[in-house]
Amino acid sequence: MDIIKNNPYRIIGILVGTSTKEEHSKTKKLKMYIGAGQEVPEDFSFPIIGHLDRNIDNVNDAISKLNLNNDRVNASLFWFYNGNAITDEPMFDALKASEEEAKEAIAVWIKLVAAEEVTKRNASAFQNLSTLYLNSAIKKATISKTKLEKGITLKLKFLESDFIYDFIKLSSDETYKVSKEALQINFLTQVYSEIEKVDTTLVDWYLGCISKISFTARQNYLRDFVSKPIDHIKTRIEETKVKRKDKPSKAYALGLSLFDSENGKINTIQNILGKNSIQFTSISDKLSDEILQCGIDYFKKYRDTDTDPSTKAMYLFKKAKKMAVGSIAIQRCKENTENLQEWIDEKPERDKMNSIQIHLNTLLQLFDEFENKIENIANAKILVNSAKPHLINIKNVLGNADELYLRLSTRVAGQAQSYIIEEVNNVQENLEYKLSVDRYGTLNKIKTAFRNGWEVTNLIGTLDMEHEYKTSRFNPYKETLRGLCNQLDISTTSYSTSSPSSSSRSSTSSRPSSTYTPPKSSSNDTNWGGWIFGIILFIIIIKSCSGANENHNSNSTNYDIAVDTAAVVADTIAVATDTTAYPIDTSATIPPKVNYSSPYIGNQLQNGESPLDDCFGSGSYQGNATLTIKNGGNADAIVCLYSVSNDRTIRNEYIQKNSTFKMSNIAQGYYKIRIFYGNDWNPNLVNNCGSKGNFESDVNFSEFDGEEYFEDSSRGFTNATVTLYTVANGNASSSTIDQSTFFNK
């Protein structure tokens, strides 16, 4: 230990308590020997302590360090004194001699301190033996914990005894006054400084050692001691935060470094202050928050890339949870860990979706492109042939029973079928008039439409479709078209193709397909009359299918919610699950709706209006949390917050389609998010609650699965984002609900 090896008393070669006269005489002779280059006679520098390099400079420095009382006392804490002439003087002679004799002297002092109680007879043994232990405990780059603990313990027992005042009189004049507490803190401060030079990892052990010893200054020393690591941790947190925001790609390394460097200090603070200390809880939770945020930012940075961030982010989440003490910090770690685990569990499905993304995007582009094309059979055929390769690729990944795949395939089938229906309807408009003007030309156009329609209908039949659509709409239409084709001598054999997912019943004509030739007898005119009646019947069936399609659409289309669960407290981003919905509009699987007349078609309320206050009461605006709603669907929406704790809807706010609105002043708590979709707002139409105000069309009710927690505390408040898409059975976590559930107050 440097403070012992280069102690001013040792350099001069005297004991604590040497008289001023003797000290001056000793220093004068010492300088003479050094100046003459002669060997210094034996003194109290004790070779067992280690090598001593004396020169004029360090002798002068030692003299100056012993000029002031305070410096003399501090130096004396780490040197020897003669407190018992009977025992100490022989011990000092042994320390000057061989190592073997020194060991014998040490053994005598060990026996004297064995009683543990400090007395007049053994007080100097505690001081002197402690100095030897401390010196031998620290050697270059190694520290002996056993010797260091013995040295500290003996010294503190000596400094706690009343004999310390006799010791102070030996090392200072009568004017110097100092308390036991001040001496103990000075001693421990110098010891810790020596430890820190060699091994900073021993801090926890050192404090544990101090905590086990009873002495006057313990409480104050430990309390003051933790202020340094607390300030250090705060500085490291701020440094990490700045670097993390600047380079999120480095967030994992920053979080890991922060944990590794500060974990020991946190344990030290806990050992000193206790786990229930506000100081400890505060700094530990701050450290936990920053490590967690490093994981969140790293996850966000690489979530949508080829780099899988889940393992490293989860590692930081677990480290943050280990640090968390307060309930809010623990809850935040828990929520983010659960959300990340859910994201990890969904990886196989996500990988599937990623592998089909290019095909999915192509299909969506096709749907948009064909919305603006002429609705005829030729375009129906192009649509099916263009979409089919992409559907096959999607099926190969997801399987032919996958809900998304069947929706996409059904969408193609439905849109193509609606094109066929549209052309068939067009060629038969004003049929009686057209027949009277150009019977044969009209019939040829009808036969061509039916023949081409039958061909493309069979092409559509090769697609997989949802069971309800195929059985209640596609198959009935196909069988009706088959019967009419047979009446016109249009072969239903050459174009008949079975669906890959199910077999369809075929009826064939006994006559080959041929170009129509005009009838040759009046009897055929009677048959044409019957056939015209069949055409009219076919029109009725088609309109019935159209009506069924509309009903199916209004009953089956779900409005899923894609929620950005990365919104976290105090403008931090929790790692939450990627619930991005795929905006596939399946409403076009039917022919266009029949227009109806209403003065409220296209009517909308302003964003933020609360049209259902008469039902739910005026809203609650008491917090700081916010919810941003992005309505990207094709319907307006009334977003409601249902308070779980209050068991009622506390907010209802109108958001127009293709717009964004921020719901503010939300109080802390758990909420369910419910959505009332629709178009054409009628302020006079009575709703299910009994109050006035309702949508006239596209009405649907949905609820986000689970409960959403909004925080508003001293730590910060939640800024959440909800994105609404018009999606039929998308992959976001929401469910259709009935009106009674939605209007439950």
N, C-alpha and C positions, 0 to 999 in steps of 0.2 A: 504494500500500500504506500503510495508516494508520500502521503502526508506524514507517514511514520519514518520512511527511509530518509527523507529530506527535511525532517523536523528541525527547526532552529536550535532546539536544545541539543539534538544529536550532533549537528554540525559543530557547535561550540564544544560539545563533549561534557555536558553537565546534566544534573538531575533537576527536576522541578523542585523548587524550594531552595536552590543554591543562593547564598547571600549575594548582594550586589557587589560587594567588595571582591569576593572570590570569583564572581563572574567576570569582572573587569580584569582581574589578574590572569584568569584563564585565557581570555581572548587576546590579551597582550602577548602572552607567551606563545599562543597558537600562531599568531601572525609572524612571530619571530622564527619559529620552526619552519613554517611554510615559506617565508621569505628566504631562509637560508637553505632551503631544499632538503632539510633534515626530516627524519621520520618523527611523527608526533608521538610522545609517550602515551602509554596506555591511559585511556580515560573512559567516560561513560557513553561512548559511541556504539558499543556492543556489536562486534563483528557478526553475531548470529542474525542481526537484523538484515544484513546484506552489504553489498559494496558501497563505500562512501568515498566520493571524490571531493576532497577539500581543496579550496584555493582561496586566494585573498578575496575575490569577488563574492563567492557564496558565504564566506565568513562575515563580511560586511553586511550582506543582505540579511543573514541570520540575526546579527546584532540589531539591525533596524527593526526587524519583526518582533523583537522582544522589548522595544522601547515603550510601547503603549500597553496599558493593563489588559485591554480587550484582546489584543493580539497574543499576549503572553498566556492568557487563560485558554484561548482557543487552541494554541499549540500544546499547552499542558494536558489537554484532554486526550492527546495521543502520545503521551510520553510517560516515563517512570518517575516515581517519587519514593522517598524513604519515609514510610509512615510507621514502621515498626523496626527499630534498629536490630532487635534480636533476630528477626527472620529475614528482613529485607537485605541487610548489608551482606550476609553470606551469599544470598541469591544473586546480588549484583556481581560479586566476585566470580561466581560460577558462570554467569553470562559472559564475563570478559574472557574466561578461559576456554576450554575445549567444548565441543558440541555435546559430548557425553555428560560433562559436568552441568552444562546448561539444561539438559533434560532432567537431571536430578533436581535442579532448582525449580523447574516448572512443576515437577511432581509435588514438591512441598507446597507451592502456591495452590495447586489443585486440591490438596487436602484441606487447606485453610478455607477455601470457598465452598467446600462440599456441604457445609451446614446451611448454605444458601442465605442465611440471615447475615446482613452486614453489621459488623461490630468494630469497636476501636482497634481490636487486635488484628482483624483480617481485612479492614477497609482497603489498605494499600494493595493487598493481594488481588482484590477484585479489579482495581485500576491497572495494576502492572500485568497481571495475567491476561486481561482483556486486550491490552496493547499488543502482547505477543500473538494472541490468536488473530487479531485483525490484520497484523502484518503478514502472517503466514497464510491467511485466507486468500489474499489477492496476489497472484504472481503473474506478471506479464498479461497473457491473454486468457488466463484461467482463474476461476473462482471456486473455492471450496465452500459449499453452502454450510457444511457442518461447523467448520472453524469460524466462519463469518457469523453464524447464528450465535455461537458461544460467545464470541467477542462482543457482539451487540448486547446480548442479554446481560453479561457481567457488567458492562459499562453502564447500562441503564439502571441496574440495581445499585451500583455505586453512586450514580448521579441522583438517584431517588432518596438516598440515605442522608441523614443530617450531618454525616462526616464530610460531606462535600464542602461545607463552609470552611472547615479546617484546611482542606486542600486549596480552596480559593485564596486563603490568606497566605499560603506558601508561594503562590504564583502571581500575586498582585499586592498593591499596598492597601492600607486600611480604608482609603477613600473609595475603592471600587466596590460597587454593589451590583449583584446579579441574582436573578431568581433561578430556582431549580428548572423551571419550565424553559427559560431562555437557554440555559446550558444544554438541556436535553435536545432542544430543537437545533442548536448550533452543531452539536455532535452528529445528529442524524442527517442534517443537511450535508455535512462534509462526507459522511459515509456514503450517502446516496450518490454524491458527485463522483466518488471513486468507483462505485459499481457501474454507473452510467458510462464511464470511460471504457470499461471492459466488456460488459454484456448487458444490453438494454432489455433483453428478454427476461431478466430476473426481477423485473419490477413487481410482478404479481407475487412472486415468492417473498420478496423483501417486505412488501406490505403485509403479507400474511404473517410473516415472522414478527413484525412490529405489533400487529393486532393481538398477538398472544401474550405480550408482555404488559404488565400493569405498571404504568408510570404517569406522572402528573400531566405531561404535555401530549399524551397519546391522542385524545379527542381532537384538540386543536391542530396538532401536526397533520393528522390524517385528513381532516377537513380542508386545511389549506393545501395539502398535497394534491387532492383531486382537482383543484381548480385549474392546475396546469394541463392535465390530460383532457379535461372537459373543453378548455379553450382550444387545445390542439385538434380535438375531434371536430369542433365547430368549423375551424379553419379548413380542415380536410374536406368536410362536407361541401362547403361553399366552393372550394377549388374544383371538386369533382362535378358539381352541378354546372359550373360554367363550361367545363370541358365537354360534359355530356351533351349540353344543348348545342355546342359548336360542332361536335362530331358524334352523332348518334351511333355511327358505325363502331366507335370505340367504347360504347357504353358498357359492354360486358367486361372488358379489361379494366375499365375504371371502377366498376362495381366490385369486381373481384379484388382489386388492389385495395380499395377502401375497406373491405371486410378483413382482409389479411392483416393490414397495418393497424387497424383500430380495434379488432376483436379483443386483444389482450388488455388494452386500456379500459374497455367497457367492463371486462371481468374485474379489473382492479377497482374501478369505481364502485361496482356492485359490492365487492368484498368490504370496501370501506364504509359506504353509505347505507348498504342494505337494499334489497330489491324493492322495498316499499317507499324508498326516498323519492321525493318529487324531482330532485336534481337528476338522480339516476334514470328515472322513468322518462323524463323529458329528453335527455341527450341520447338515450338508447333508442327511443322511438324515432327521433330525427335521423339517426344513423340507419335505422331499419327502413324508413321512408325513402332515403336517397338510394340505398342499395336496391330496393324494390323498383324504384323509378328507372334505375339503370337497366334492370331486366326488362321493364316495359318498353323503354325506348329502343333497346336492342331488338326486341321482338317486333315492334312496329317497323323498324328499319328493314328487316329482312323477311317479314311475314309473306310478302307477295313476290319473293324472288326465289331463285333456285337454292339458296342457302336456307337450310332448316334451322330456325333460331330457337326451337322449343327446348332442347336439352340445356343449353347455356342459360336461357331465360329462367327455366325451372330451377336450375341450380342457384341462381341469385335470389329467386323467390323464397327458396327454402332457407337460405342464409339470412334473408331479411326477416323471415318468420322467427328464426332463432333469436334475433335481436329484439323483436317486438315485445313490449311489456304491457303497454296500455291497451284497453279493449278496442279502441278505434284502430290502432295500428295492427293489432292481431286480426281484426275483422277484414281490414283492407288486404292483408297478406293472404288470408283465407279465400276471399272472393277472387282475387287475381290468380291464385293457384288453381282453384276449381275451374275458372274460365279457361286457363291455359291447358289444364288436363283435358277439358272437353274438346278444345281445339286439337290436341294431340290425338284423342280418341277418334276424331272425325277425319283424321289424315287419309285413311284409305278412300273414303268417299270423296274427299277433296282432290286427291290424286286422280280419281276417276273423272271428276268434273274438269280438272285441268287438261286431261288427255283428250276430252271431247270439246274443249272450248272453241277450237277453230271451226269445228263442224256446227256447233251451236250458234256461233256468230254468223256463219254463212246462212243457216236456216232463218235466223232473225232478219238478215238482210233480204232474203227471198220474200219473207212475209211482208216486209215493208215495200219492197219493189212491186209485188203483185197486188198490193192494195190499190195501186194507181193504174193497173192494167185493165183492158177491156175484159169483162166477165163473159168469156166464151169457152167453148170446148177445147179449142186449140191451145189457149193459155192454160187451161186445166191440165192438159197433157204435158205441156212444158214444165209446169210447176211440179208435177209428180216426178217426172224424169230427172229434173234438176235436184229435187230434195232427196230422192231415194238413196243415192250413194252415201250421203251424209247421215241419213237415218240408219243405214246398215252399219256404218262405223260406230255410231252411238250405241246401237243395239249390241254390237260385239263387245263393247266395254261394260255397259250397264245391265245387259240382259233383256230378253223380250218381255219380261214382266215388270220392268222398272216403270214407276209411275211417270217420271219425267219423259222417258222415251215414248211411252204410250200417248202422253199428252201431245208431244211434238208430232208424232205420226198421225194422230187423230186430227190435229190441226191442219196438216197437209191434206188429209182425206176430206175433211169438212169443207175447206176452202175450194178444193178442186170440185167437189160435188156441187157446191153452191154455184160455181161457174157453169156447170152442165145444166143445172136447173134454170139458170138465168137465160141461157141460149134457147133451151127448149121452150121456155115461156115466151120468149121473143118471137119465135117462128110461128107460134100459134095464136098470137094476139090478133083480134078481129078476124078469127078463122073463117067464119061464115062469109064475110065480105070478100076475103082473099080468094076463097073457093069460087065464089060467084064470078070474080073477075078473071082468075087464072087458076082453074082447078088443078091442072096437071103440074104446072110449075110450082104451085104451092105445095102439092103433095110430095113432089120430088125434094123440095127444101126440107119438108118435115121428115121424110125418110132419111135424108142425108144427116140431119141433126140427130135423129134417133140412132142411126147406125154408128155415127161417130161417138155419140153419147154412150152407147153400149160398149164400144171398144174402150173408152177411157174409164168407164165405170168398172170394167174388169181389171184395168190397170190399177185403179184405186184399190180394188179388192186384194191386190198383192201386198198391201200395206197392213201392218198390225194396227189394230184400233182398240180403243176402250170398249169393253163388253157392252155397256149400255148404248153407246153410240152405234155400234155395229148392229146390234139386235133390234133396236127400236127405230133406227133411222136409215142406216145404209142398206141393210138387207131388205126392208119393205120397199124402199125406193127401187132397188135393183130388180126385185121380183115384179113390180109394177111395170118398169121399163121393159123387162123381158116379155111380159104378156103383150104389150103394145107392139113390140118389135115383131113378135110372132104373127100378130094380126096383119102387119104390113109385109109379111113374107121376108122379113129381115132375119137372116140367120143369127141365132144366139149360140152357135156351136164354135165357130172358128175363133171367136174372141174370148171364149170362156176360160178363165184361169182361176184355180183355187187359191184362196188366201193361204199364206204360209202358216198362219196361226190357227186356222180353223177351216173346216170344209164347208162348202156352200152347196145347196141343192141346185142342180142344173135341170132345166127343161129345154128341150131342143125342138126345132121345127123339122118336119119331114121333108121340107123343100129346101133346095140350095139357095144361098144368097144370090140375088140378081138385081139388076137395075129395074126400077119400076116401069111397067108398060101400062098404057091407059086401058081401062075396062072396055070390053066389046059388047056388052049387052046391058039392057036396063036392069037386069037382076043384080048386076054388080053395083049399080047406083044405090040399091037398097043396102048392100053390104057397107058401102062407104058411109051411109047415114049412120049405121051401127058403129062403125069405126070412129066417126066424129063424136058420137056419144061417149066412146071410150076415151078419146082425147080429153073431152070435158071432164070425165071422171078422173083422168090422170092429173089434170090441173088441180082438181079438188084435193087429191092425195098429196100433191107437191105442196100445196098451201098448208095442209095439215102437218106435213113434215116440218115446214118452215115454222109453224106455230110451236110444234114440239121442240124444235131446235131453240127457239127463243126462251121457252119455259125452262129447258135444260140449262141454258146459259145462265139465266137469272138465278137458278137454284144451285148450280154447281160451282160457279166461279168464286174462288176465295181471294180475299185481298190480304196477302201476306205482308208481314212487317219485317224489314231488314233493319236491325237495330245496331248502331255503333256502340258496342259495350266497352269500347276503350275509354269512354268518358269517365274520368275519375276525379277524386277530390282535389281541390286547389289547382285546377288546370293541369292535372297530371293524367297520363294516359295509362289506364289499366289495360293489362293484357287481358284482353277479353277475346271471346270466340269470334271467328270470321263468319257472320251469318248473312253474307251478301246474297240477296235473292236474285234469281235469274228472271228478268222481266219478259215473260213469254205470254203474250196476249192470246188466249185460246177462244176469245169471244167470237172470232170470225169463222168458227166451224159450222156456221149456219148461214142461210141467205140473209140479206139485209132485212132489218125490222120494217114492219109496216108503220109508216108515219102516222102520228095521231095529232090532233089539234089541242093545244093548251096554251093559255096566255103566259105560262111560266116556263116555257121551253127556253133553256139557256140562262135562266135566272140564277144568280149567285149572290151570296152575302159577302161582305168584306172580311178579309183575313182578321182573325182575332175576335170577331163577334161571338157572343154566347147565346145561341138561339134556344137552348134548352134550359134556361134559368127557371122558367115556370115549372119545369119538371124536377130539377135537382136543387133549386135554390141558388142564390147568388154565390159566386165563387169565393174560395179562400185564397188570400194573397198575403202570406205572412212570412215567407222565407226568402232566401237568396239563391236557391238552386234554380237551374233553368233546364228547359227541354226544347231543343230546336227540332221542328218537324219539317221534313222535306217531302212534299207530296209530289212524287214523280209519276203518279198513276193517271188514269183517264177518267177519274171520278173525283168530285169534291169530297171532303171528309170533315167530320166533326170528331175531334180527338178529345177523349175524356180521361181524366185521372181519377181512378177509384181508390180512395184511401182505405187501406186494409185496417188500420187501427180505428178509424172513425166509422168504418163499415158504410161508406156512402161515397157518391161521386162528388168531388169538390171542385172540379173544373170542367167546362165544356167549351171548346174554342174551334171556330170554323176556319178551315184552310182550303183555299181553292186549289184545284188540280194544277200541276206544273208551277207550284209556287212554294215559298218557304216562309215559315212563321216561327218566332221564338216565344215560347211560353215561359214567363219569368215569375219571380216571387213564389217559388214552390217551397213549402216547409219540409223539414227533415222527416223521413219516414219511408215506409214501404207502400208501393202503389201498383195497381194493375192498370195497364194501358188498354183502353177500349176505343174502337173506331167505328163510326157510323158513316158508311159510304153512300154516295148517290149523286144524281144529277137533277137539274131542274127543280130548284128549291121553291116550294109552294108555302107561303107564310100562313095560308088559311087551311091547309090540309092537316087534319088531326092525326097525331102520332100515337104510338102504342101506350104512351104515358097518359094520354088524355088531354095533353096541351096542344096548342096549334103550332104548326111548323113541321114540315116533312119533305123528303125528296119524292119526286114523282116517278123517277126511273132509276134503274141500276142500283137498287137498294141492296145493301149487304151489311152485315154486322160481324166484327172480328175482334179478337182479344189476343194480346201478346201472351204467350205461355209463360207462366211463372210470375214472380213479383220483381219489380225494379226498386232498388234502394237509392233514395236521394239523400245526400248528406248535406247538412248545413250546421257547421260547428266551428269552433275556434281554429281547427285545422284547415278549414276551407269549405267549399261547397261544390256540389256536383254540376257539371256542364255536360248534359247528355244530348245525343243526337239520334233522332228516329227518322228513317227514310221509308216512305210508303211506296210500294209498287203495286200495280194491278197485276197480280200473278196468280195463275190457276195452279193451286197445289204446289207452290214453290217450296224451296228448301229452307225458308226462314221459319223461325219458331213462333207460329201463331195458329190460332184455330178459329173456325167460324162459330159464332154463338147466335142464339136466337134473340128476338127482340125483348122478351121478358127479362133475360139476363142483363142485357144492355141497359134497359130502363129501370133496373133495380136500384132504388134510391139508396 
